[in-house]
Amino acid sequence: MKIVIASDHAGYELKEFIKEHIDNQIELVDLGTFSPESVDYPDFAHQLASKISKNEYEFGLLMCGSGNGVAMSANKHNNVRAALCWNEEIARLARLHNNANVLVFPARFIDYKMVIPMIELFILTPFEGGRHIKRVEKINLK
């Protein structure tokens, strides 16, 4: 499985940690940033979200200091449901109830030990459908 990943400078260290520790069954396509030098988070969030929106990738991983900036930017794109998650239960519910397709981490506020299990859980949790379908369909503005 290929997953697209991106961060700003505040998320760079976490992005590199994920690349080093992710299961070798998952291929990460890194869109940057490629150093801890200061950058503008929307540039990287929009690049990743565009690929998710066009169905080039099923899942994406984004991170910035608080996670909020990249989540807000990514969620401007149709068919992108970027969920800011800080524990496994929120990541599970983001997939189960919201059909989230981008997992967002608050890099400055998350224990790195939790990140890989959260990614695996996010990928493996199916969308529940049912009563949630009509809600998810109401997210995009036409």
CNS distance restraints for C-alpha pairs under 8 A (distance, minus, plus):
assign (resid   1 and name CA) (resid  25 and name CA) 6.72 0.50 0.50
assign (resid   1 and name CA) (resid  26 and name CA) 5.09 0.50 0.50
assign (resid   1 and name CA) (resid  27 and name CA) 6.02 0.50 0.50
assign (resid   2 and name CA) (resid  26 and name CA) 5.92 0.50 0.50
assign (resid   2 and name CA) (resid  27 and name CA) 4.64 0.50 0.50
assign (resid   2 and name CA) (resid  28 and name CA) 5.80 0.50 0.50
assign (resid   2 and name CA) (resid  29 and name CA) 6.91 0.50 0.50
assign (resid   2 and name CA) (resid  57 and name CA) 6.91 0.50 0.50
assign (resid   3 and name CA) (resid  26 and name CA) 7.05 0.50 0.50
assign (resid   3 and name CA) (resid  27 and name CA) 6.20 0.50 0.50
assign (resid   3 and name CA) (resid  28 and name CA) 5.01 0.50 0.50
assign (resid   3 and name CA) (resid  29 and name CA) 6.09 0.50 0.50
assign (resid   3 and name CA) (resid  57 and name CA) 6.25 0.50 0.50
assign (resid   3 and name CA) (resid  58 and name CA) 7.02 0.50 0.50
assign (resid   3 and name CA) (resid  59 and name CA) 5.42 0.50 0.50
assign (resid   3 and name CA) (resid  60 and name CA) 5.56 0.50 0.50
assign (resid   3 and name CA) (resid  61 and name CA) 7.43 0.50 0.50
assign (resid   4 and name CA) (resid  28 and name CA) 5.65 0.50 0.50
assign (resid   4 and name CA) (resid  29 and name CA) 4.66 0.50 0.50
assign (resid   4 and name CA) (resid  30 and name CA) 6.12 0.50 0.50
assign (resid   4 and name CA) (resid  31 and name CA) 7.21 0.50 0.50
assign (resid   4 and name CA) (resid  48 and name CA) 6.78 0.50 0.50
assign (resid   4 and name CA) (resid  57 and name CA) 6.73 0.50 0.50
assign (resid   4 and name CA) (resid  59 and name CA) 6.69 0.50 0.50
assign (resid   4 and name CA) (resid  60 and name CA) 4.75 0.50 0.50
assign (resid   4 and name CA) (resid  61 and name CA) 6.33 0.50 0.50
assign (resid   5 and name CA) (resid  15 and name CA) 7.53 0.50 0.50
assign (resid   5 and name CA) (resid  28 and name CA) 6.42 0.50 0.50
assign (resid   5 and name CA) (resid  29 and name CA) 6.00 0.50 0.50
assign (resid   5 and name CA) (resid  30 and name CA) 5.05 0.50 0.50
assign (resid   5 and name CA) (resid  31 and name CA) 6.14 0.50 0.50
assign (resid   5 and name CA) (resid  32 and name CA) 7.65 0.50 0.50
assign (resid   5 and name CA) (resid  48 and name CA) 7.11 0.50 0.50
assign (resid   5 and name CA) (resid  60 and name CA) 5.63 0.50 0.50
assign (resid   5 and name CA) (resid  61 and name CA) 4.62 0.50 0.50
assign (resid   5 and name CA) (resid  62 and name CA) 5.89 0.50 0.50
assign (resid   6 and name CA) (resid  15 and name CA) 7.15 0.50 0.50
assign (resid   6 and name CA) (resid  30 and name CA) 5.98 0.50 0.50
assign (resid   6 and name CA) (resid  31 and name CA) 5.13 0.50 0.50
assign (resid   6 and name CA) (resid  32 and name CA) 5.16 0.50 0.50
assign (resid   6 and name CA) (resid  33 and name CA) 6.60 0.50 0.50
assign (resid   6 and name CA) (resid  44 and name CA) 6.08 0.50 0.50
assign (resid   6 and name CA) (resid  45 and name CA) 6.98 0.50 0.50
assign (resid   6 and name CA) (resid  48 and name CA) 6.72 0.50 0.50
assign (resid   6 and name CA) (resid  61 and name CA) 6.48 0.50 0.50
assign (resid   6 and name CA) (resid  62 and name CA) 5.17 0.50 0.50
assign (resid   6 and name CA) (resid  63 and name CA) 6.82 0.50 0.50
assign (resid   7 and name CA) (resid  11 and name CA) 5.09 0.50 0.50
assign (resid   7 and name CA) (resid  12 and name CA) 5.75 0.50 0.50
assign (resid   7 and name CA) (resid  15 and name CA) 6.65 0.50 0.50
assign (resid   7 and name CA) (resid  31 and name CA) 8.00 0.50 0.50
assign (resid   7 and name CA) (resid  32 and name CA) 6.14 0.50 0.50
assign (resid   7 and name CA) (resid  33 and name CA) 5.79 0.50 0.50
assign (resid   7 and name CA) (resid  41 and name CA) 7.07 0.50 0.50
assign (resid   7 and name CA) (resid  44 and name CA) 6.34 0.50 0.50
assign (resid   7 and name CA) (resid  45 and name CA) 7.39 0.50 0.50
assign (resid   7 and name CA) (resid  62 and name CA) 5.56 0.50 0.50
assign (resid   7 and name CA) (resid  63 and name CA) 4.85 0.50 0.50
assign (resid   7 and name CA) (resid  64 and name CA) 5.75 0.50 0.50
assign (resid   8 and name CA) (resid  12 and name CA) 6.07 0.50 0.50
assign (resid   8 and name CA) (resid  32 and name CA) 7.50 0.50 0.50
assign (resid   8 and name CA) (resid  33 and name CA) 5.72 0.50 0.50
assign (resid   8 and name CA) (resid  36 and name CA) 7.93 0.50 0.50
assign (resid   8 and name CA) (resid  38 and name CA) 7.55 0.50 0.50
assign (resid   8 and name CA) (resid  39 and name CA) 6.06 0.50 0.50
assign (resid   8 and name CA) (resid  40 and name CA) 6.73 0.50 0.50
assign (resid   8 and name CA) (resid  41 and name CA) 4.96 0.50 0.50
assign (resid   8 and name CA) (resid  44 and name CA) 6.76 0.50 0.50
assign (resid   8 and name CA) (resid  63 and name CA) 6.91 0.50 0.50
assign (resid   8 and name CA) (resid  64 and name CA) 5.44 0.50 0.50
assign (resid   9 and name CA) (resid  13 and name CA) 7.99 0.50 0.50
assign (resid   9 and name CA) (resid  33 and name CA) 6.62 0.50 0.50
assign (resid   9 and name CA) (resid  35 and name CA) 6.74 0.50 0.50
assign (resid   9 and name CA) (resid  36 and name CA) 4.54 0.50 0.50
assign (resid   9 and name CA) (resid  37 and name CA) 5.81 0.50 0.50
assign (resid   9 and name CA) (resid  38 and name CA) 5.36 0.50 0.50
assign (resid   9 and name CA) (resid  39 and name CA) 6.05 0.50 0.50
assign (resid   9 and name CA) (resid  41 and name CA) 7.94 0.50 0.50
assign (resid   9 and name CA) (resid  64 and name CA) 7.19 0.50 0.50
assign (resid  10 and name CA) (resid  36 and name CA) 7.00 0.50 0.50
assign (resid  10 and name CA) (resid  63 and name CA) 7.88 0.50 0.50
assign (resid  10 and name CA) (resid  64 and name CA) 5.23 0.50 0.50
assign (resid  10 and name CA) (resid  65 and name CA) 4.90 0.50 0.50
assign (resid  10 and name CA) (resid 107 and name CA) 6.80 0.50 0.50
assign (resid  10 and name CA) (resid 108 and name CA) 7.27 0.50 0.50
assign (resid  11 and name CA) (resid  15 and name CA) 6.11 0.50 0.50
assign (resid  11 and name CA) (resid  63 and name CA) 5.02 0.50 0.50
assign (resid  11 and name CA) (resid  64 and name CA) 4.36 0.50 0.50
assign (resid  11 and name CA) (resid  65 and name CA) 5.91 0.50 0.50
assign (resid  11 and name CA) (resid 106 and name CA) 7.87 0.50 0.50
assign (resid  11 and name CA) (resid 107 and name CA) 5.23 0.50 0.50
assign (resid  11 and name CA) (resid 108 and name CA) 7.61 0.50 0.50
assign (resid  12 and name CA) (resid  16 and name CA) 6.25 0.50 0.50
assign (resid  12 and name CA) (resid  33 and name CA) 6.64 0.50 0.50
assign (resid  12 and name CA) (resid  34 and name CA) 7.25 0.50 0.50
assign (resid  12 and name CA) (resid  35 and name CA) 6.60 0.50 0.50
assign (resid  12 and name CA) (resid  36 and name CA) 5.88 0.50 0.50
assign (resid  12 and name CA) (resid  63 and name CA) 7.93 0.50 0.50
assign (resid  12 and name CA) (resid  64 and name CA) 7.85 0.50 0.50
assign (resid  13 and name CA) (resid  17 and name CA) 6.20 0.50 0.50
assign (resid  13 and name CA) (resid  36 and name CA) 7.54 0.50 0.50
assign (resid  14 and name CA) (resid  18 and name CA) 6.18 0.50 0.50
assign (resid  14 and name CA) (resid  63 and name CA) 7.70 0.50 0.50
assign (resid  14 and name CA) (resid 107 and name CA) 6.20 0.50 0.50
assign (resid  14 and name CA) (resid 112 and name CA) 7.34 0.50 0.50
assign (resid  15 and name CA) (resid  19 and name CA) 6.30 0.50 0.50
assign (resid  15 and name CA) (resid  63 and name CA) 7.37 0.50 0.50
assign (resid  16 and name CA) (resid  20 and name CA) 6.30 0.50 0.50
assign (resid  17 and name CA) (resid  21 and name CA) 6.21 0.50 0.50
assign (resid  17 and name CA) (resid 112 and name CA) 7.98 0.50 0.50
assign (resid  18 and name CA) (resid  22 and name CA) 5.57 0.50 0.50
assign (resid  18 and name CA) (resid 115 and name CA) 7.60 0.50 0.50
assign (resid  18 and name CA) (resid 116 and name CA) 6.90 0.50 0.50
assign (resid  19 and name CA) (resid  28 and name CA) 7.04 0.50 0.50
assign (resid  21 and name CA) (resid 116 and name CA) 7.22 0.50 0.50
assign (resid  22 and name CA) (resid  26 and name CA) 6.93 0.50 0.50
assign (resid  22 and name CA) (resid 116 and name CA) 6.39 0.50 0.50
assign (resid  31 and name CA) (resid  44 and name CA) 7.10 0.50 0.50
assign (resid  31 and name CA) (resid  47 and name CA) 7.61 0.50 0.50
assign (resid  31 and name CA) (resid  48 and name CA) 7.15 0.50 0.50
assign (resid  32 and name CA) (resid  44 and name CA) 6.89 0.50 0.50
assign (resid  33 and name CA) (resid  39 and name CA) 7.73 0.50 0.50
assign (resid  33 and name CA) (resid  44 and name CA) 7.26 0.50 0.50
assign (resid  40 and name CA) (resid  44 and name CA) 7.60 0.50 0.50
assign (resid  41 and name CA) (resid  45 and name CA) 6.28 0.50 0.50
assign (resid  41 and name CA) (resid  64 and name CA) 7.15 0.50 0.50
assign (resid  41 and name CA) (resid  69 and name CA) 6.74 0.50 0.50
assign (resid  41 and name CA) (resid  70 and name CA) 6.08 0.50 0.50
assign (resid  42 and name CA) (resid  46 and name CA) 5.77 0.50 0.50
assign (resid  42 and name CA) (resid  69 and name CA) 7.19 0.50 0.50
assign (resid  42 and name CA) (resid  70 and name CA) 6.17 0.50 0.50
assign (resid  42 and name CA) (resid  73 and name CA) 5.68 0.50 0.50
assign (resid  42 and name CA) (resid  74 and name CA) 7.89 0.50 0.50
assign (resid  43 and name CA) (resid  47 and name CA) 6.32 0.50 0.50
assign (resid  44 and name CA) (resid  48 and name CA) 6.30 0.50 0.50
assign (resid  44 and name CA) (resid  70 and name CA) 7.87 0.50 0.50
assign (resid  45 and name CA) (resid  49 and name CA) 5.97 0.50 0.50
assign (resid  45 and name CA) (resid  62 and name CA) 7.01 0.50 0.50
assign (resid  45 and name CA) (resid  70 and name CA) 5.21 0.50 0.50
assign (resid  45 and name CA) (resid  71 and name CA) 7.55 0.50 0.50
assign (resid  45 and name CA) (resid  73 and name CA) 5.94 0.50 0.50
assign (resid  45 and name CA) (resid  74 and name CA) 5.31 0.50 0.50
assign (resid  46 and name CA) (resid  50 and name CA) 5.87 0.50 0.50
assign (resid  46 and name CA) (resid  73 and name CA) 6.33 0.50 0.50
assign (resid  46 and name CA) (resid  74 and name CA) 5.66 0.50 0.50
assign (resid  46 and name CA) (resid  77 and name CA) 7.86 0.50 0.50
assign (resid  47 and name CA) (resid  51 and name CA) 6.74 0.50 0.50
assign (resid  48 and name CA) (resid  52 and name CA) 6.53 0.50 0.50
assign (resid  48 and name CA) (resid  60 and name CA) 7.04 0.50 0.50
assign (resid  48 and name CA) (resid  74 and name CA) 7.57 0.50 0.50
assign (resid  49 and name CA) (resid  53 and name CA) 5.91 0.50 0.50
assign (resid  49 and name CA) (resid  60 and name CA) 7.84 0.50 0.50
assign (resid  49 and name CA) (resid  74 and name CA) 5.13 0.50 0.50
assign (resid  49 and name CA) (resid  75 and name CA) 7.69 0.50 0.50
assign (resid  49 and name CA) (resid  77 and name CA) 6.38 0.50 0.50
assign (resid  49 and name CA) (resid  80 and name CA) 6.46 0.50 0.50
assign (resid  50 and name CA) (resid  54 and name CA) 6.19 0.50 0.50
assign (resid  50 and name CA) (resid  77 and name CA) 6.83 0.50 0.50
assign (resid  51 and name CA) (resid  55 and name CA) 6.30 0.50 0.50
assign (resid  51 and name CA) (resid  56 and name CA) 5.20 0.50 0.50
assign (resid  51 and name CA) (resid  57 and name CA) 6.34 0.50 0.50
assign (resid  52 and name CA) (resid  56 and name CA) 5.84 0.50 0.50
assign (resid  52 and name CA) (resid  57 and name CA) 5.31 0.50 0.50
assign (resid  52 and name CA) (resid  58 and name CA) 6.41 0.50 0.50
assign (resid  52 and name CA) (resid  59 and name CA) 6.89 0.50 0.50
assign (resid  52 and name CA) (resid  60 and name CA) 7.05 0.50 0.50
assign (resid  52 and name CA) (resid  79 and name CA) 7.67 0.50 0.50
assign (resid  52 and name CA) (resid  80 and name CA) 6.48 0.50 0.50
assign (resid  52 and name CA) (resid 101 and name CA) 7.76 0.50 0.50
assign (resid  53 and name CA) (resid  77 and name CA) 6.43 0.50 0.50
assign (resid  53 and name CA) (resid  78 and name CA) 5.95 0.50 0.50
assign (resid  53 and name CA) (resid  79 and name CA) 5.38 0.50 0.50
assign (resid  53 and name CA) (resid  80 and name CA) 5.77 0.50 0.50
assign (resid  58 and name CA) (resid 101 and name CA) 6.64 0.50 0.50
assign (resid  59 and name CA) (resid 101 and name CA) 4.93 0.50 0.50
assign (resid  59 and name CA) (resid 102 and name CA) 5.58 0.50 0.50
assign (resid  59 and name CA) (resid 103 and name CA) 7.79 0.50 0.50
assign (resid  59 and name CA) (resid 123 and name CA) 7.66 0.50 0.50
assign (resid  60 and name CA) (resid 101 and name CA) 6.40 0.50 0.50
assign (resid  60 and name CA) (resid 102 and name CA) 4.46 0.50 0.50
assign (resid  60 and name CA) (resid 103 and name CA) 6.28 0.50 0.50
assign (resid  61 and name CA) (resid 102 and name CA) 5.56 0.50 0.50
assign (resid  61 and name CA) (resid 103 and name CA) 4.96 0.50 0.50
assign (resid  61 and name CA) (resid 104 and name CA) 5.92 0.50 0.50
assign (resid  61 and name CA) (resid 105 and name CA) 7.88 0.50 0.50
assign (resid  62 and name CA) (resid  67 and name CA) 7.72 0.50 0.50
assign (resid  62 and name CA) (resid  70 and name CA) 6.73 0.50 0.50
assign (resid  62 and name CA) (resid  71 and name CA) 7.73 0.50 0.50
assign (resid  62 and name CA) (resid 102 and name CA) 7.04 0.50 0.50
assign (resid  62 and name CA) (resid 103 and name CA) 6.30 0.50 0.50
assign (resid  62 and name CA) (resid 104 and name CA) 4.75 0.50 0.50
assign (resid  62 and name CA) (resid 105 and name CA) 6.42 0.50 0.50
assign (resid  63 and name CA) (resid  67 and name CA) 5.50 0.50 0.50
assign (resid  63 and name CA) (resid  70 and name CA) 6.69 0.50 0.50
assign (resid  63 and name CA) (resid 104 and name CA) 5.47 0.50 0.50
assign (resid  63 and name CA) (resid 105 and name CA) 4.80 0.50 0.50
assign (resid  63 and name CA) (resid 106 and name CA) 6.06 0.50 0.50
assign (resid  63 and name CA) (resid 107 and name CA) 5.97 0.50 0.50
assign (resid  64 and name CA) (resid  68 and name CA) 7.54 0.50 0.50
assign (resid  64 and name CA) (resid  69 and name CA) 7.05 0.50 0.50
assign (resid  64 and name CA) (resid  70 and name CA) 6.43 0.50 0.50
assign (resid  64 and name CA) (resid 105 and name CA) 7.00 0.50 0.50
assign (resid  64 and name CA) (resid 106 and name CA) 5.96 0.50 0.50
assign (resid  64 and name CA) (resid 107 and name CA) 5.65 0.50 0.50
assign (resid  64 and name CA) (resid 108 and name CA) 7.75 0.50 0.50
assign (resid  65 and name CA) (resid 106 and name CA) 5.44 0.50 0.50
assign (resid  65 and name CA) (resid 107 and name CA) 4.95 0.50 0.50
assign (resid  65 and name CA) (resid 108 and name CA) 4.97 0.50 0.50
assign (resid  65 and name CA) (resid 109 and name CA) 7.59 0.50 0.50
assign (resid  66 and name CA) (resid 105 and name CA) 7.53 0.50 0.50
assign (resid  66 and name CA) (resid 106 and name CA) 4.24 0.50 0.50
assign (resid  66 and name CA) (resid 107 and name CA) 6.37 0.50 0.50
assign (resid  66 and name CA) (resid 108 and name CA) 6.33 0.50 0.50
assign (resid  66 and name CA) (resid 109 and name CA) 6.98 0.50 0.50
assign (resid  67 and name CA) (resid  71 and name CA) 6.17 0.50 0.50
assign (resid  67 and name CA) (resid  84 and name CA) 6.22 0.50 0.50
assign (resid  67 and name CA) (resid 104 and name CA) 5.96 0.50 0.50
assign (resid  67 and name CA) (resid 105 and name CA) 5.32 0.50 0.50
assign (resid  67 and name CA) (resid 106 and name CA) 4.11 0.50 0.50
assign (resid  67 and name CA) (resid 107 and name CA) 6.88 0.50 0.50
assign (resid  68 and name CA) (resid  72 and name CA) 6.00 0.50 0.50
assign (resid  68 and name CA) (resid  84 and name CA) 7.08 0.50 0.50
assign (resid  68 and name CA) (resid 106 and name CA) 7.49 0.50 0.50
assign (resid  69 and name CA) (resid  73 and name CA) 6.20 0.50 0.50
assign (resid  70 and name CA) (resid  74 and name CA) 5.95 0.50 0.50
assign (resid  70 and name CA) (resid 104 and name CA) 7.60 0.50 0.50
assign (resid  71 and name CA) (resid  75 and name CA) 6.01 0.50 0.50
assign (resid  71 and name CA) (resid  82 and name CA) 5.57 0.50 0.50
assign (resid  71 and name CA) (resid  83 and name CA) 6.77 0.50 0.50
assign (resid  71 and name CA) (resid  84 and name CA) 6.57 0.50 0.50
assign (resid  71 and name CA) (resid 104 and name CA) 6.48 0.50 0.50
assign (resid  72 and name CA) (resid  76 and name CA) 6.82 0.50 0.50
assign (resid  73 and name CA) (resid  77 and name CA) 7.96 0.50 0.50
assign (resid  74 and name CA) (resid  80 and name CA) 6.75 0.50 0.50
assign (resid  74 and name CA) (resid  81 and name CA) 7.83 0.50 0.50
assign (resid  74 and name CA) (resid  82 and name CA) 6.39 0.50 0.50
assign (resid  75 and name CA) (resid  80 and name CA) 5.68 0.50 0.50
assign (resid  75 and name CA) (resid  81 and name CA) 5.98 0.50 0.50
assign (resid  75 and name CA) (resid  82 and name CA) 5.89 0.50 0.50
assign (resid  76 and name CA) (resid  80 and name CA) 7.71 0.50 0.50
assign (resid  78 and name CA) (resid 140 and name CA) 5.86 0.50 0.50
assign (resid  78 and name CA) (resid 141 and name CA) 7.83 0.50 0.50
assign (resid  79 and name CA) (resid 140 and name CA) 6.68 0.50 0.50
assign (resid  80 and name CA) (resid 100 and name CA) 7.51 0.50 0.50
assign (resid  80 and name CA) (resid 101 and name CA) 6.48 0.50 0.50
assign (resid  80 and name CA) (resid 102 and name CA) 7.11 0.50 0.50
assign (resid  81 and name CA) (resid  98 and name CA) 7.62 0.50 0.50
assign (resid  81 and name CA) (resid  99 and name CA) 7.20 0.50 0.50
assign (resid  81 and name CA) (resid 100 and name CA) 4.68 0.50 0.50
assign (resid  81 and name CA) (resid 101 and name CA) 5.53 0.50 0.50
assign (resid  81 and name CA) (resid 102 and name CA) 6.11 0.50 0.50
assign (resid  82 and name CA) (resid 100 and name CA) 5.92 0.50 0.50
assign (resid  82 and name CA) (resid 101 and name CA) 6.22 0.50 0.50
assign (resid  82 and name CA) (resid 102 and name CA) 4.36 0.50 0.50
assign (resid  82 and name CA) (resid 103 and name CA) 5.92 0.50 0.50
assign (resid  82 and name CA) (resid 104 and name CA) 6.43 0.50 0.50
assign (resid  83 and name CA) (resid  91 and name CA) 7.67 0.50 0.50
assign (resid  83 and name CA) (resid  94 and name CA) 6.36 0.50 0.50
assign (resid  83 and name CA) (resid 100 and name CA) 6.18 0.50 0.50
assign (resid  83 and name CA) (resid 101 and name CA) 7.90 0.50 0.50
assign (resid  83 and name CA) (resid 102 and name CA) 6.21 0.50 0.50
assign (resid  83 and name CA) (resid 103 and name CA) 5.40 0.50 0.50
assign (resid  83 and name CA) (resid 104 and name CA) 5.61 0.50 0.50
assign (resid  84 and name CA) (resid 103 and name CA) 6.47 0.50 0.50
assign (resid  84 and name CA) (resid 104 and name CA) 4.54 0.50 0.50
assign (resid  84 and name CA) (resid 105 and name CA) 5.95 0.50 0.50
assign (resid  84 and name CA) (resid 106 and name CA) 7.32 0.50 0.50
assign (resid  85 and name CA) (resid  90 and name CA) 5.69 0.50 0.50
assign (resid  85 and name CA) (resid  91 and name CA) 5.54 0.50 0.50
assign (resid  85 and name CA) (resid 103 and name CA) 6.86 0.50 0.50
assign (resid  85 and name CA) (resid 104 and name CA) 5.98 0.50 0.50
assign (resid  85 and name CA) (resid 105 and name CA) 5.83 0.50 0.50
assign (resid  85 and name CA) (resid 106 and name CA) 7.56 0.50 0.50
assign (resid  86 and name CA) (resid  90 and name CA) 6.94 0.50 0.50
assign (resid  86 and name CA) (resid  91 and name CA) 7.56 0.50 0.50
assign (resid  86 and name CA) (resid 105 and name CA) 6.50 0.50 0.50
assign (resid  86 and name CA) (resid 106 and name CA) 7.00 0.50 0.50
assign (resid  86 and name CA) (resid 110 and name CA) 6.25 0.50 0.50
assign (resid  87 and name CA) (resid  91 and name CA) 6.43 0.50 0.50
assign (resid  87 and name CA) (resid 114 and name CA) 7.08 0.50 0.50
assign (resid  87 and name CA) (resid 118 and name CA) 6.96 0.50 0.50
assign (resid  88 and name CA) (resid  92 and name CA) 6.06 0.50 0.50
assign (resid  88 and name CA) (resid 114 and name CA) 7.65 0.50 0.50
assign (resid  88 and name CA) (resid 117 and name CA) 7.43 0.50 0.50
assign (resid  88 and name CA) (resid 118 and name CA) 5.17 0.50 0.50
assign (resid  88 and name CA) (resid 121 and name CA) 7.19 0.50 0.50
assign (resid  89 and name CA) (resid  93 and name CA) 6.14 0.50 0.50
assign (resid  90 and name CA) (resid  94 and name CA) 5.99 0.50 0.50
assign (resid  91 and name CA) (resid  95 and name CA) 6.61 0.50 0.50
assign (resid  91 and name CA) (resid 103 and name CA) 7.43 0.50 0.50
assign (resid  91 and name CA) (resid 118 and name CA) 6.39 0.50 0.50
assign (resid  91 and name CA) (resid 121 and name CA) 7.25 0.50 0.50
assign (resid  91 and name CA) (resid 122 and name CA) 5.70 0.50 0.50
assign (resid  92 and name CA) (resid  96 and name CA) 6.03 0.50 0.50
assign (resid  92 and name CA) (resid 121 and name CA) 6.39 0.50 0.50
assign (resid  92 and name CA) (resid 122 and name CA) 5.76 0.50 0.50
assign (resid  92 and name CA) (resid 125 and name CA) 6.32 0.50 0.50
assign (resid  93 and name CA) (resid  97 and name CA) 5.52 0.50 0.50
assign (resid  93 and name CA) (resid  98 and name CA) 7.14 0.50 0.50
assign (resid  94 and name CA) (resid  98 and name CA) 5.05 0.50 0.50
assign (resid  94 and name CA) (resid  99 and name CA) 6.32 0.50 0.50
assign (resid  94 and name CA) (resid 100 and name CA) 5.41 0.50 0.50
assign (resid  94 and name CA) (resid 122 and name CA) 7.93 0.50 0.50
assign (resid  95 and name CA) (resid  99 and name CA) 4.45 0.50 0.50
assign (resid  95 and name CA) (resid 100 and name CA) 4.93 0.50 0.50
assign (resid  95 and name CA) (resid 101 and name CA) 7.41 0.50 0.50
assign (resid  95 and name CA) (resid 122 and name CA) 6.29 0.50 0.50
assign (resid  95 and name CA) (resid 125 and name CA) 6.09 0.50 0.50
assign (resid  95 and name CA) (resid 126 and name CA) 6.39 0.50 0.50
assign (resid  95 and name CA) (resid 127 and name CA) 5.48 0.50 0.50
assign (resid  96 and name CA) (resid 125 and name CA) 6.39 0.50 0.50
assign (resid  96 and name CA) (resid 126 and name CA) 5.91 0.50 0.50
assign (resid  96 and name CA) (resid 127 and name CA) 4.37 0.50 0.50
assign (resid  96 and name CA) (resid 128 and name CA) 4.99 0.50 0.50
assign (resid  96 and name CA) (resid 129 and name CA) 7.78 0.50 0.50
assign (resid  97 and name CA) (resid 127 and name CA) 6.35 0.50 0.50
assign (resid  97 and name CA) (resid 128 and name CA) 6.15 0.50 0.50
assign (resid  97 and name CA) (resid 129 and name CA) 7.32 0.50 0.50
assign (resid  97 and name CA) (resid 132 and name CA) 5.85 0.50 0.50
assign (resid  98 and name CA) (resid 127 and name CA) 7.30 0.50 0.50
assign (resid  98 and name CA) (resid 132 and name CA) 7.01 0.50 0.50
assign (resid  98 and name CA) (resid 136 and name CA) 6.09 0.50 0.50
assign (resid  99 and name CA) (resid 126 and name CA) 7.84 0.50 0.50
assign (resid  99 and name CA) (resid 127 and name CA) 5.18 0.50 0.50
assign (resid  99 and name CA) (resid 128 and name CA) 7.99 0.50 0.50
assign (resid  99 and name CA) (resid 136 and name CA) 7.25 0.50 0.50
assign (resid 103 and name CA) (resid 119 and name CA) 7.56 0.50 0.50
assign (resid 103 and name CA) (resid 122 and name CA) 7.52 0.50 0.50
assign (resid 105 and name CA) (resid 110 and name CA) 7.30 0.50 0.50
assign (resid 106 and name CA) (resid 110 and name CA) 6.05 0.50 0.50
assign (resid 110 and name CA) (resid 114 and name CA) 7.54 0.50 0.50
assign (resid 110 and name CA) (resid 115 and name CA) 7.81 0.50 0.50
assign (resid 111 and name CA) (resid 115 and name CA) 7.19 0.50 0.50
assign (resid 112 and name CA) (resid 116 and name CA) 7.82 0.50 0.50
assign (resid 113 and name CA) (resid 117 and name CA) 7.96 0.50 0.50
assign (resid 114 and name CA) (resid 118 and name CA) 6.19 0.50 0.50
assign (resid 115 and name CA) (resid 119 and name CA) 6.24 0.50 0.50
assign (resid 116 and name CA) (resid 120 and name CA) 6.27 0.50 0.50
assign (resid 117 and name CA) (resid 121 and name CA) 6.06 0.50 0.50
assign (resid 118 and name CA) (resid 122 and name CA) 5.97 0.50 0.50
assign (resid 119 and name CA) (resid 123 and name CA) 6.22 0.50 0.50
assign (resid 120 and name CA) (resid 124 and name CA) 6.14 0.50 0.50
assign (resid 121 and name CA) (resid 125 and name CA) 5.91 0.50 0.50
assign (resid 128 and name CA) (resid 132 and name CA) 7.24 0.50 0.50
assign (resid 129 and name CA) (resid 133 and name CA) 5.14 0.50 0.50
assign (resid 131 and name CA) (resid 135 and name CA) 7.49 0.50 0.50
assign (resid 132 and name CA) (resid 136 and name CA) 6.21 0.50 0.50
assign (resid 133 and name CA) (resid 137 and name CA) 6.14 0.50 0.50
assign (resid 134 and name CA) (resid 138 and name CA) 6.41 0.50 0.50
assign (resid 135 and name CA) (resid 139 and name CA) 6.99 0.50 0.50
